[in-house]
Amino acid sequence: MKIYCDGAEDCYCYVFEGDDPVVESHSGISHNVGEYIAVIEALKEAVNRKLKAVEVYTDSLLVVEQVNCRWKVKQAHLLPYRDEARDGLIKLEGKLTWVGRDDNIAGRVLQGN
């Protein structure tokens, strides 16, 4: 199952391929935290749906590289988000992949397209 995620400072979105997008407000956060929350909430929904082997796509290179342990987490407040996303992927036997903004369905939803 492919899942597309995107986040911002005031909301996040995730889209399970073939489903309607889920957009939620979430104020008072940084852009990077919004990106992480989008991934985490999508993974929680995948668990609720009892899915396995999910493919999660986001246009946040920071989130992808930190979750995949290729970049260090330099901002301590992001560590819990990284750990929760990583744990969710392990539980779902999933993978997290970077996708360009133009190919991110969730990003297009947040942009109003």
C-alpha positions as CSV (number, residue, x, y, z in Angstrom):
1,M,0.0,0.0,0.0
2,K,1.4,3.4,-1.0
3,I,0.9,6.3,1.4
4,Y,1.8,9.9,0.7
5,C,2.5,12.4,3.5
6,D,3.1,16.1,3.8
7,G,3.1,18.5,6.7
8,A,3.3,22.2,7.4
9,E,3.3,24.5,10.4
10,D,-0.5,24.5,10.7
11,C,-1.6,21.2,9.3
12,Y,-0.7,17.8,7.9
13,C,-2.0,15.5,5.3
14,Y,-1.7,11.9,4.4
15,V,-3.3,10.0,1.5
16,F,-3.6,6.2,1.2
17,E,-3.4,5.5,-2.6
18,G,-7.0,5.3,-3.9
19,D,-8.5,6.9,-0.8
20,D,-9.6,10.4,0.1
21,P,-7.0,12.6,1.7
22,V,-6.9,13.1,5.5
23,V,-6.1,16.7,6.4
24,E,-5.8,17.7,10.1
25,S,-5.1,21.1,11.7
26,H,-2.1,21.2,14.1
27,S,-1.0,24.7,15.1
28,G,2.1,25.9,16.9
29,I,4.6,23.4,15.4
30,S,7.6,23.7,13.2
31,H,7.5,22.7,9.6
32,N,9.7,19.7,10.3
33,V,7.5,18.5,13.1
34,G,4.5,18.8,10.8
35,E,6.3,16.6,8.3
36,Y,7.0,14.0,11.0
37,I,3.5,14.1,12.4
38,A,2.1,13.4,8.9
39,V,4.2,10.3,8.6
40,I,3.4,9.1,12.2
41,E,-0.3,9.6,11.9
42,A,-0.4,7.8,8.5
43,L,1.5,4.9,10.1
44,K,-0.9,4.8,13.0
45,E,-3.8,4.6,10.5
46,A,-2.0,1.8,8.6
47,V,-1.7,-0.2,11.9
48,N,-5.5,0.4,12.5
49,R,-6.1,-1.0,9.0
50,K,-3.9,-4.0,9.8
51,L,-1.7,-3.3,6.8
52,K,1.8,-4.7,6.2
53,A,4.6,-3.8,3.8
54,V,3.5,-0.2,3.4
55,E,5.4,2.3,1.2
56,V,5.4,5.8,2.7
57,Y,6.4,8.7,0.5
58,T,7.2,12.3,1.7
59,D,8.9,15.2,0.1
60,S,10.8,15.9,3.4
61,L,14.4,14.8,2.8
62,L,15.2,15.5,6.4
63,V,12.5,13.1,7.7
64,V,13.5,10.4,5.2
65,E,17.2,10.6,5.9
66,Q,16.8,10.8,9.7
67,V,14.3,7.9,9.9
68,N,16.5,5.8,7.6
69,C,19.6,6.6,9.9
70,R,21.6,8.3,7.1
71,W,21.5,11.7,8.9
72,K,21.9,12.5,12.5
73,V,19.1,14.2,14.4
74,K,20.7,17.5,15.5
75,Q,17.6,19.0,17.0
76,A,16.8,17.1,20.2
77,H,13.1,17.9,20.0
78,L,12.9,15.8,16.8
79,L,14.3,12.6,18.3
80,P,11.0,11.3,19.7
81,Y,9.3,11.9,16.3
82,R,12.1,10.1,14.5
83,D,11.9,7.2,16.9
84,E,8.1,6.9,16.7
85,A,8.2,7.0,12.9
86,R,11.0,4.4,12.8
87,D,9.1,2.1,15.2
88,G,6.0,2.4,13.1
89,L,7.8,1.4,10.0
90,I,9.4,-1.6,11.6
91,K,6.1,-2.7,13.0
92,L,4.5,-2.4,9.5
93,E,7.5,-3.9,7.7
94,G,7.4,-0.6,5.7
95,K,9.8,1.7,4.0
96,L,10.0,5.5,3.9
97,T,11.1,7.1,0.6
98,W,11.6,10.6,-0.6
99,V,9.4,11.8,-3.5
100,G,9.6,15.1,-5.3
101,R,7.0,17.7,-4.3
102,D,5.3,17.4,-7.7
103,D,4.8,13.7,-7.2
104,N,3.6,14.0,-3.6
105,I,-0.2,13.6,-3.7
106,A,-0.5,14.9,-0.1
107,G,1.6,17.9,-0.9
108,R,-0.7,18.8,-3.8
109,V,-3.7,18.5,-1.4
110,L,-2.1,21.0,1.0
111,Q,-1.2,23.3,-1.8
112,G,-4.9,23.3,-2.9
113,N,-4.4,21.4,-6.2
